[in-house]
Amino acid sequence: MTVLQVCGISLSLLIFLLQVGRNKGTGGRGVVFAAALMLFSASLEGVAEVFSLFKMQSAGFDADGYKALFKALGIGIVSQFTSELCRDAGEPVLAGRVEFFAKIEIILLSLPLLRQILALAGEFAA
């Protein structure tokens, strides 16, 4: 799916919501949620392409570092999507907690890499 198609679907949805009225029942929310899931699933093809490119590039490098990078990228994408859905549903506090938890997970995931970098810096300094 191209960016123009995604924008077209989003603008069509916006026009629909303006016509129906967002505050009239839960029909508008259901349509928004369904469209968000459809657009997210369409973006997964691009994400898979990025992952395959990273996998090809990582052939001669430390596999653990790339695993951490992939996990961090996945955590970021999924948590951003989830927090936006929470915000759209009118739950900004829940969205903030999802983002905070994702940041903590990424920090914990990067600790072994940070230790390696510090050890390498110590070797160069000595």
Phi and psi in radians as a Rosetta constraint file:
Dihedral C 1 N 2 CA 2 C 2 CIRCULARHARMONIC -1.563 0.35
Dihedral N 2 CA 2 C 2 N 3 CIRCULARHARMONIC 2.923 0.35
Dihedral C 2 N 3 CA 3 C 3 CIRCULARHARMONIC -1.100 0.35
Dihedral N 3 CA 3 C 3 N 4 CIRCULARHARMONIC -0.647 0.35
Dihedral C 3 N 4 CA 4 C 4 CIRCULARHARMONIC -1.109 0.35
Dihedral N 4 CA 4 C 4 N 5 CIRCULARHARMONIC -0.680 0.35
Dihedral C 4 N 5 CA 5 C 5 CIRCULARHARMONIC -1.152 0.35
Dihedral N 5 CA 5 C 5 N 6 CIRCULARHARMONIC -0.745 0.35
Dihedral C 5 N 6 CA 6 C 6 CIRCULARHARMONIC -1.091 0.35
Dihedral N 6 CA 6 C 6 N 7 CIRCULARHARMONIC -0.794 0.35
Dihedral C 6 N 7 CA 7 C 7 CIRCULARHARMONIC -1.115 0.35
Dihedral N 7 CA 7 C 7 N 8 CIRCULARHARMONIC -0.683 0.35
Dihedral C 7 N 8 CA 8 C 8 CIRCULARHARMONIC -1.102 0.35
Dihedral N 8 CA 8 C 8 N 9 CIRCULARHARMONIC -0.772 0.35
Dihedral C 8 N 9 CA 9 C 9 CIRCULARHARMONIC -1.093 0.35
Dihedral N 9 CA 9 C 9 N 10 CIRCULARHARMONIC -0.748 0.35
Dihedral C 9 N 10 CA 10 C 10 CIRCULARHARMONIC -1.133 0.35
Dihedral N 10 CA 10 C 10 N 11 CIRCULARHARMONIC -0.739 0.35
Dihedral C 10 N 11 CA 11 C 11 CIRCULARHARMONIC -1.187 0.35
Dihedral N 11 CA 11 C 11 N 12 CIRCULARHARMONIC -0.655 0.35
Dihedral C 11 N 12 CA 12 C 12 CIRCULARHARMONIC -1.091 0.35
Dihedral N 12 CA 12 C 12 N 13 CIRCULARHARMONIC -0.728 0.35
Dihedral C 12 N 13 CA 13 C 13 CIRCULARHARMONIC -1.114 0.35
Dihedral N 13 CA 13 C 13 N 14 CIRCULARHARMONIC -0.721 0.35
Dihedral C 13 N 14 CA 14 C 14 CIRCULARHARMONIC -1.088 0.35
Dihedral N 14 CA 14 C 14 N 15 CIRCULARHARMONIC -0.759 0.35
Dihedral C 14 N 15 CA 15 C 15 CIRCULARHARMONIC -1.102 0.35
Dihedral N 15 CA 15 C 15 N 16 CIRCULARHARMONIC -0.742 0.35
Dihedral C 15 N 16 CA 16 C 16 CIRCULARHARMONIC -1.033 0.35
Dihedral N 16 CA 16 C 16 N 17 CIRCULARHARMONIC -0.803 0.35
Dihedral C 16 N 17 CA 17 C 17 CIRCULARHARMONIC -1.135 0.35
Dihedral N 17 CA 17 C 17 N 18 CIRCULARHARMONIC -0.639 0.35
Dihedral C 17 N 18 CA 18 C 18 CIRCULARHARMONIC -1.173 0.35
Dihedral N 18 CA 18 C 18 N 19 CIRCULARHARMONIC -0.631 0.35
Dihedral C 18 N 19 CA 19 C 19 CIRCULARHARMONIC -1.250 0.35
Dihedral N 19 CA 19 C 19 N 20 CIRCULARHARMONIC -0.785 0.35
Dihedral C 19 N 20 CA 20 C 20 CIRCULARHARMONIC -1.329 0.35
Dihedral N 20 CA 20 C 20 N 21 CIRCULARHARMONIC -0.617 0.35
Dihedral C 20 N 21 CA 21 C 21 CIRCULARHARMONIC 1.625 0.35
Dihedral N 21 CA 21 C 21 N 22 CIRCULARHARMONIC 2.078 0.35
Dihedral C 21 N 22 CA 22 C 22 CIRCULARHARMONIC -1.200 0.35
Dihedral N 22 CA 22 C 22 N 23 CIRCULARHARMONIC -0.459 0.35
Dihedral C 22 N 23 CA 23 C 23 CIRCULARHARMONIC -1.564 0.35
Dihedral N 23 CA 23 C 23 N 24 CIRCULARHARMONIC 0.068 0.35
Dihedral C 23 N 24 CA 24 C 24 CIRCULARHARMONIC -1.642 0.35
Dihedral N 24 CA 24 C 24 N 25 CIRCULARHARMONIC 1.484 0.35
Dihedral C 24 N 25 CA 25 C 25 CIRCULARHARMONIC 1.378 0.35
Dihedral N 25 CA 25 C 25 N 26 CIRCULARHARMONIC -2.964 0.35
Dihedral C 25 N 26 CA 26 C 26 CIRCULARHARMONIC -1.723 0.35
Dihedral N 26 CA 26 C 26 N 27 CIRCULARHARMONIC 0.058 0.35
Dihedral C 26 N 27 CA 27 C 27 CIRCULARHARMONIC -1.062 0.35
Dihedral N 27 CA 27 C 27 N 28 CIRCULARHARMONIC -0.713 0.35
Dihedral C 27 N 28 CA 28 C 28 CIRCULARHARMONIC -1.125 0.35
Dihedral N 28 CA 28 C 28 N 29 CIRCULARHARMONIC -0.725 0.35
Dihedral C 28 N 29 CA 29 C 29 CIRCULARHARMONIC -1.115 0.35
Dihedral N 29 CA 29 C 29 N 30 CIRCULARHARMONIC -0.711 0.35
Dihedral C 29 N 30 CA 30 C 30 CIRCULARHARMONIC -1.097 0.35
Dihedral N 30 CA 30 C 30 N 31 CIRCULARHARMONIC -0.705 0.35
Dihedral C 30 N 31 CA 31 C 31 CIRCULARHARMONIC -1.156 0.35
Dihedral N 31 CA 31 C 31 N 32 CIRCULARHARMONIC -0.744 0.35
Dihedral C 31 N 32 CA 32 C 32 CIRCULARHARMONIC -1.084 0.35
Dihedral N 32 CA 32 C 32 N 33 CIRCULARHARMONIC -0.789 0.35
Dihedral C 32 N 33 CA 33 C 33 CIRCULARHARMONIC -1.087 0.35
Dihedral N 33 CA 33 C 33 N 34 CIRCULARHARMONIC -0.768 0.35
Dihedral C 33 N 34 CA 34 C 34 CIRCULARHARMONIC -1.120 0.35
Dihedral N 34 CA 34 C 34 N 35 CIRCULARHARMONIC -0.735 0.35
Dihedral C 34 N 35 CA 35 C 35 CIRCULARHARMONIC -1.156 0.35
Dihedral N 35 CA 35 C 35 N 36 CIRCULARHARMONIC -0.685 0.35
Dihedral C 35 N 36 CA 36 C 36 CIRCULARHARMONIC -1.097 0.35
Dihedral N 36 CA 36 C 36 N 37 CIRCULARHARMONIC -0.745 0.35
Dihedral C 36 N 37 CA 37 C 37 CIRCULARHARMONIC -1.137 0.35
Dihedral N 37 CA 37 C 37 N 38 CIRCULARHARMONIC -0.681 0.35
Dihedral C 37 N 38 CA 38 C 38 CIRCULARHARMONIC -1.121 0.35
Dihedral N 38 CA 38 C 38 N 39 CIRCULARHARMONIC -0.777 0.35
Dihedral C 38 N 39 CA 39 C 39 CIRCULARHARMONIC -1.177 0.35
Dihedral N 39 CA 39 C 39 N 40 CIRCULARHARMONIC -0.653 0.35
Dihedral C 39 N 40 CA 40 C 40 CIRCULARHARMONIC -1.122 0.35
Dihedral N 40 CA 40 C 40 N 41 CIRCULARHARMONIC -0.776 0.35
Dihedral C 40 N 41 CA 41 C 41 CIRCULARHARMONIC -1.136 0.35
Dihedral N 41 CA 41 C 41 N 42 CIRCULARHARMONIC -0.565 0.35
Dihedral C 41 N 42 CA 42 C 42 CIRCULARHARMONIC -1.197 0.35
Dihedral N 42 CA 42 C 42 N 43 CIRCULARHARMONIC -0.544 0.35
Dihedral C 42 N 43 CA 43 C 43 CIRCULARHARMONIC -1.349 0.35
Dihedral N 43 CA 43 C 43 N 44 CIRCULARHARMONIC -0.270 0.35
Dihedral C 43 N 44 CA 44 C 44 CIRCULARHARMONIC -1.111 0.35
Dihedral N 44 CA 44 C 44 N 45 CIRCULARHARMONIC -0.508 0.35
Dihedral C 44 N 45 CA 45 C 45 CIRCULARHARMONIC -1.101 0.35
Dihedral N 45 CA 45 C 45 N 46 CIRCULARHARMONIC -0.735 0.35
Dihedral C 45 N 46 CA 46 C 46 CIRCULARHARMONIC -1.162 0.35
Dihedral N 46 CA 46 C 46 N 47 CIRCULARHARMONIC -0.681 0.35
Dihedral C 46 N 47 CA 47 C 47 CIRCULARHARMONIC -1.120 0.35
Dihedral N 47 CA 47 C 47 N 48 CIRCULARHARMONIC -0.724 0.35
Dihedral C 47 N 48 CA 48 C 48 CIRCULARHARMONIC -1.086 0.35
Dihedral N 48 CA 48 C 48 N 49 CIRCULARHARMONIC -0.644 0.35
Dihedral C 48 N 49 CA 49 C 49 CIRCULARHARMONIC -1.147 0.35
Dihedral N 49 CA 49 C 49 N 50 CIRCULARHARMONIC -0.706 0.35
Dihedral C 49 N 50 CA 50 C 50 CIRCULARHARMONIC -1.101 0.35
Dihedral N 50 CA 50 C 50 N 51 CIRCULARHARMONIC -0.772 0.35
Dihedral C 50 N 51 CA 51 C 51 CIRCULARHARMONIC -1.073 0.35
Dihedral N 51 CA 51 C 51 N 52 CIRCULARHARMONIC -0.730 0.35
Dihedral C 51 N 52 CA 52 C 52 CIRCULARHARMONIC -1.167 0.35
Dihedral N 52 CA 52 C 52 N 53 CIRCULARHARMONIC -0.611 0.35
Dihedral C 52 N 53 CA 53 C 53 CIRCULARHARMONIC -1.125 0.35
Dihedral N 53 CA 53 C 53 N 54 CIRCULARHARMONIC -0.797 0.35
Dihedral C 53 N 54 CA 54 C 54 CIRCULARHARMONIC -1.070 0.35
Dihedral N 54 CA 54 C 54 N 55 CIRCULARHARMONIC -0.673 0.35
Dihedral C 54 N 55 CA 55 C 55 CIRCULARHARMONIC -1.138 0.35
Dihedral N 55 CA 55 C 55 N 56 CIRCULARHARMONIC -0.705 0.35
Dihedral C 55 N 56 CA 56 C 56 CIRCULARHARMONIC -1.160 0.35
Dihedral N 56 CA 56 C 56 N 57 CIRCULARHARMONIC -0.684 0.35
Dihedral C 56 N 57 CA 57 C 57 CIRCULARHARMONIC -1.245 0.35
Dihedral N 57 CA 57 C 57 N 58 CIRCULARHARMONIC -0.415 0.35
Dihedral C 57 N 58 CA 58 C 58 CIRCULARHARMONIC -1.525 0.35
Dihedral N 58 CA 58 C 58 N 59 CIRCULARHARMONIC 0.204 0.35
Dihedral C 58 N 59 CA 59 C 59 CIRCULARHARMONIC -0.982 0.35
Dihedral N 59 CA 59 C 59 N 60 CIRCULARHARMONIC -0.722 0.35
Dihedral C 59 N 60 CA 60 C 60 CIRCULARHARMONIC -1.809 0.35
Dihedral N 60 CA 60 C 60 N 61 CIRCULARHARMONIC 0.184 0.35
Dihedral C 60 N 61 CA 61 C 61 CIRCULARHARMONIC -1.937 0.35
Dihedral N 61 CA 61 C 61 N 62 CIRCULARHARMONIC 3.079 0.35
Dihedral C 61 N 62 CA 62 C 62 CIRCULARHARMONIC -1.089 0.35
Dihedral N 62 CA 62 C 62 N 63 CIRCULARHARMONIC 2.044 0.35
Dihedral C 62 N 63 CA 63 C 63 CIRCULARHARMONIC -1.162 0.35
Dihedral N 63 CA 63 C 63 N 64 CIRCULARHARMONIC -0.595 0.35
Dihedral C 63 N 64 CA 64 C 64 CIRCULARHARMONIC -1.121 0.35
Dihedral N 64 CA 64 C 64 N 65 CIRCULARHARMONIC -0.657 0.35
Dihedral C 64 N 65 CA 65 C 65 CIRCULARHARMONIC -1.116 0.35
Dihedral N 65 CA 65 C 65 N 66 CIRCULARHARMONIC -0.733 0.35
Dihedral C 65 N 66 CA 66 C 66 CIRCULARHARMONIC -1.245 0.35
Dihedral N 66 CA 66 C 66 N 67 CIRCULARHARMONIC -0.589 0.35
Dihedral C 66 N 67 CA 67 C 67 CIRCULARHARMONIC -1.071 0.35
Dihedral N 67 CA 67 C 67 N 68 CIRCULARHARMONIC -0.764 0.35
Dihedral C 67 N 68 CA 68 C 68 CIRCULARHARMONIC -1.108 0.35
Dihedral N 68 CA 68 C 68 N 69 CIRCULARHARMONIC -0.706 0.35
Dihedral C 68 N 69 CA 69 C 69 CIRCULARHARMONIC -1.098 0.35
Dihedral N 69 CA 69 C 69 N 70 CIRCULARHARMONIC -0.777 0.35
Dihedral C 69 N 70 CA 70 C 70 CIRCULARHARMONIC -1.101 0.35
Dihedral N 70 CA 70 C 70 N 71 CIRCULARHARMONIC -0.758 0.35
Dihedral C 70 N 71 CA 71 C 71 CIRCULARHARMONIC -1.108 0.35
Dihedral N 71 CA 71 C 71 N 72 CIRCULARHARMONIC -0.754 0.35
Dihedral C 71 N 72 CA 72 C 72 CIRCULARHARMONIC -1.107 0.35
Dihedral N 72 CA 72 C 72 N 73 CIRCULARHARMONIC -0.729 0.35
Dihedral C 72 N 73 CA 73 C 73 CIRCULARHARMONIC -1.100 0.35
Dihedral N 73 CA 73 C 73 N 74 CIRCULARHARMONIC -0.755 0.35
Dihedral C 73 N 74 CA 74 C 74 CIRCULARHARMONIC -1.110 0.35
Dihedral N 74 CA 74 C 74 N 75 CIRCULARHARMONIC -0.757 0.35
Dihedral C 74 N 75 CA 75 C 75 CIRCULARHARMONIC -1.060 0.35
Dihedral N 75 CA 75 C 75 N 76 CIRCULARHARMONIC -0.759 0.35
Dihedral C 75 N 76 CA 76 C 76 CIRCULARHARMONIC -1.096 0.35
Dihedral N 76 CA 76 C 76 N 77 CIRCULARHARMONIC -0.773 0.35
Dihedral C 76 N 77 CA 77 C 77 CIRCULARHARMONIC -1.167 0.35
Dihedral N 77 CA 77 C 77 N 78 CIRCULARHARMONIC -0.853 0.35
Dihedral C 77 N 78 CA 78 C 78 CIRCULARHARMONIC -1.157 0.35
Dihedral N 78 CA 78 C 78 N 79 CIRCULARHARMONIC -0.730 0.35
Dihedral C 78 N 79 CA 79 C 79 CIRCULARHARMONIC -1.215 0.35
Dihedral N 79 CA 79 C 79 N 80 CIRCULARHARMONIC -0.626 0.35
Dihedral C 79 N 80 CA 80 C 80 CIRCULARHARMONIC -1.117 0.35
Dihedral N 80 CA 80 C 80 N 81 CIRCULARHARMONIC -0.785 0.35
Dihedral C 80 N 81 CA 81 C 81 CIRCULARHARMONIC -1.077 0.35
Dihedral N 81 CA 81 C 81 N 82 CIRCULARHARMONIC -0.790 0.35
Dihedral C 81 N 82 CA 82 C 82 CIRCULARHARMONIC -1.120 0.35
Dihedral N 82 CA 82 C 82 N 83 CIRCULARHARMONIC -0.751 0.35
Dihedral C 82 N 83 CA 83 C 83 CIRCULARHARMONIC -1.161 0.35
Dihedral N 83 CA 83 C 83 N 84 CIRCULARHARMONIC -0.627 0.35
Dihedral C 83 N 84 CA 84 C 84 CIRCULARHARMONIC -1.155 0.35
Dihedral N 84 CA 84 C 84 N 85 CIRCULARHARMONIC -0.674 0.35
Dihedral C 84 N 85 CA 85 C 85 CIRCULARHARMONIC -1.104 0.35
Dihedral N 85 CA 85 C 85 N 86 CIRCULARHARMONIC -0.726 0.35
Dihedral C 85 N 86 CA 86 C 86 CIRCULARHARMONIC -1.100 0.35
Dihedral N 86 CA 86 C 86 N 87 CIRCULARHARMONIC -0.742 0.35
Dihedral C 86 N 87 CA 87 C 87 CIRCULARHARMONIC -1.101 0.35
Dihedral N 87 CA 87 C 87 N 88 CIRCULARHARMONIC -0.752 0.35
Dihedral C 87 N 88 CA 88 C 88 CIRCULARHARMONIC -1.133 0.35
Dihedral N 88 CA 88 C 88 N 89 CIRCULARHARMONIC -0.510 0.35
Dihedral C 88 N 89 CA 89 C 89 CIRCULARHARMONIC -1.439 0.35
Dihedral N 89 CA 89 C 89 N 90 CIRCULARHARMONIC 0.015 0.35
Dihedral C 89 N 90 CA 90 C 90 CIRCULARHARMONIC 1.523 0.35
Dihedral N 90 CA 90 C 90 N 91 CIRCULARHARMONIC 0.419 0.35
Dihedral C 90 N 91 CA 91 C 91 CIRCULARHARMONIC -2.130 0.35
Dihedral N 91 CA 91 C 91 N 92 CIRCULARHARMONIC 1.239 0.35
Dihedral C 91 N 92 CA 92 C 92 CIRCULARHARMONIC -1.170 0.35
Dihedral N 92 CA 92 C 92 N 93 CIRCULARHARMONIC -0.509 0.35
Dihedral C 92 N 93 CA 93 C 93 CIRCULARHARMONIC -1.160 0.35
Dihedral N 93 CA 93 C 93 N 94 CIRCULARHARMONIC -0.780 0.35
Dihedral C 93 N 94 CA 94 C 94 CIRCULARHARMONIC -1.090 0.35
Dihedral N 94 CA 94 C 94 N 95 CIRCULARHARMONIC -0.700 0.35
Dihedral C 94 N 95 CA 95 C 95 CIRCULARHARMONIC -1.068 0.35
Dihedral N 95 CA 95 C 95 N 96 CIRCULARHARMONIC -0.732 0.35
Dihedral C 95 N 96 CA 96 C 96 CIRCULARHARMONIC -1.113 0.35
Dihedral N 96 CA 96 C 96 N 97 CIRCULARHARMONIC -0.670 0.35
Dihedral C 96 N 97 CA 97 C 97 CIRCULARHARMONIC -1.203 0.35
Dihedral N 97 CA 97 C 97 N 98 CIRCULARHARMONIC -0.642 0.35
Dihedral C 97 N 98 CA 98 C 98 CIRCULARHARMONIC -1.087 0.35
Dihedral N 98 CA 98 C 98 N 99 CIRCULARHARMONIC -0.788 0.35
Dihedral C 98 N 99 CA 99 C 99 CIRCULARHARMONIC -1.128 0.35
Dihedral N 99 CA 99 C 99 N 100 CIRCULARHARMONIC -0.724 0.35
Dihedral C 99 N 100 CA 100 C 100 CIRCULARHARMONIC -1.098 0.35
Dihedral N 100 CA 100 C 100 N 101 CIRCULARHARMONIC -0.803 0.35
Dihedral C 100 N 101 CA 101 C 101 CIRCULARHARMONIC -1.073 0.35
Dihedral N 101 CA 101 C 101 N 102 CIRCULARHARMONIC -0.698 0.35
Dihedral C 101 N 102 CA 102 C 102 CIRCULARHARMONIC -1.113 0.35
Dihedral N 102 CA 102 C 102 N 103 CIRCULARHARMONIC -0.705 0.35
Dihedral C 102 N 103 CA 103 C 103 CIRCULARHARMONIC -1.108 0.35
Dihedral N 103 CA 103 C 103 N 104 CIRCULARHARMONIC -0.737 0.35
Dihedral C 103 N 104 CA 104 C 104 CIRCULARHARMONIC -1.096 0.35
Dihedral N 104 CA 104 C 104 N 105 CIRCULARHARMONIC -0.751 0.35
Dihedral C 104 N 105 CA 105 C 105 CIRCULARHARMONIC -1.065 0.35
Dihedral N 105 CA 105 C 105 N 106 CIRCULARHARMONIC -0.724 0.35
Dihedral C 105 N 106 CA 106 C 106 CIRCULARHARMONIC -1.169 0.35
Dihedral N 106 CA 106 C 106 N 107 CIRCULARHARMONIC -0.687 0.35
Dihedral C 106 N 107 CA 107 C 107 CIRCULARHARMONIC -1.096 0.35
Dihedral N 107 CA 107 C 107 N 108 CIRCULARHARMONIC -0.813 0.35
Dihedral C 107 N 108 CA 108 C 108 CIRCULARHARMONIC -1.081 0.35
Dihedral N 108 CA 108 C 108 N 109 CIRCULARHARMONIC -0.650 0.35
Dihedral C 108 N 109 CA 109 C 109 CIRCULARHARMONIC -1.169 0.35
Dihedral N 109 CA 109 C 109 N 110 CIRCULARHARMONIC -0.549 0.35
Dihedral C 109 N 110 CA 110 C 110 CIRCULARHARMONIC -1.537 0.35
Dihedral N 110 CA 110 C 110 N 111 CIRCULARHARMONIC -0.126 0.35
Dihedral C 110 N 111 CA 111 C 111 CIRCULARHARMONIC -1.012 0.35
Dihedral N 111 CA 111 C 111 N 112 CIRCULARHARMONIC -0.791 0.35
Dihedral C 111 N 112 CA 112 C 112 CIRCULARHARMONIC -1.069 0.35
Dihedral N 112 CA 112 C 112 N 113 CIRCULARHARMONIC -0.638 0.35
Dihedral C 112 N 113 CA 113 C 113 CIRCULARHARMONIC -1.176 0.35
Dihedral N 113 CA 113 C 113 N 114 CIRCULARHARMONIC -0.685 0.35
Dihedral C 113 N 114 CA 114 C 114 CIRCULARHARMONIC -1.104 0.35
Dihedral N 114 CA 114 C 114 N 115 CIRCULARHARMONIC -0.704 0.35
Dihedral C 114 N 115 CA 115 C 115 CIRCULARHARMONIC -1.079 0.35
Dihedral N 115 CA 115 C 115 N 116 CIRCULARHARMONIC -0.721 0.35
Dihedral C 115 N 116 CA 116 C 116 CIRCULARHARMONIC -1.118 0.35
Dihedral N 116 CA 116 C 116 N 117 CIRCULARHARMONIC -0.728 0.35
Dihedral C 116 N 117 CA 117 C 117 CIRCULARHARMONIC -1.133 0.35
Dihedral N 117 CA 117 C 117 N 118 CIRCULARHARMONIC -0.748 0.35
Dihedral C 117 N 118 CA 118 C 118 CIRCULARHARMONIC -1.142 0.35
Dihedral N 118 CA 118 C 118 N 119 CIRCULARHARMONIC -0.677 0.35
Dihedral C 118 N 119 CA 119 C 119 CIRCULARHARMONIC -1.136 0.35
Dihedral N 119 CA 119 C 119 N 120 CIRCULARHARMONIC -0.711 0.35
Dihedral C 119 N 120 CA 120 C 120 CIRCULARHARMONIC -1.135 0.35
Dihedral N 120 CA 120 C 120 N 121 CIRCULARHARMONIC -0.717 0.35
Dihedral C 120 N 121 CA 121 C 121 CIRCULARHARMONIC -1.126 0.35
Dihedral N 121 CA 121 C 121 N 122 CIRCULARHARMONIC -0.651 0.35
Dihedral C 121 N 122 CA 122 C 122 CIRCULARHARMONIC -1.137 0.35
Dihedral N 122 CA 122 C 122 N 123 CIRCULARHARMONIC -0.627 0.35
Dihedral C 122 N 123 CA 123 C 123 CIRCULARHARMONIC -1.166 0.35
Dihedral N 123 CA 123 C 123 N 124 CIRCULARHARMONIC -0.694 0.35
Dihedral C 123 N 124 CA 124 C 124 CIRCULARHARMONIC -1.222 0.35
Dihedral N 124 CA 124 C 124 N 125 CIRCULARHARMONIC -0.577 0.35
Dihedral C 124 N 125 CA 125 C 125 CIRCULARHARMONIC -1.282 0.35
Dihedral N 125 CA 125 C 125 N 126 CIRCULARHARMONIC -0.471 0.35
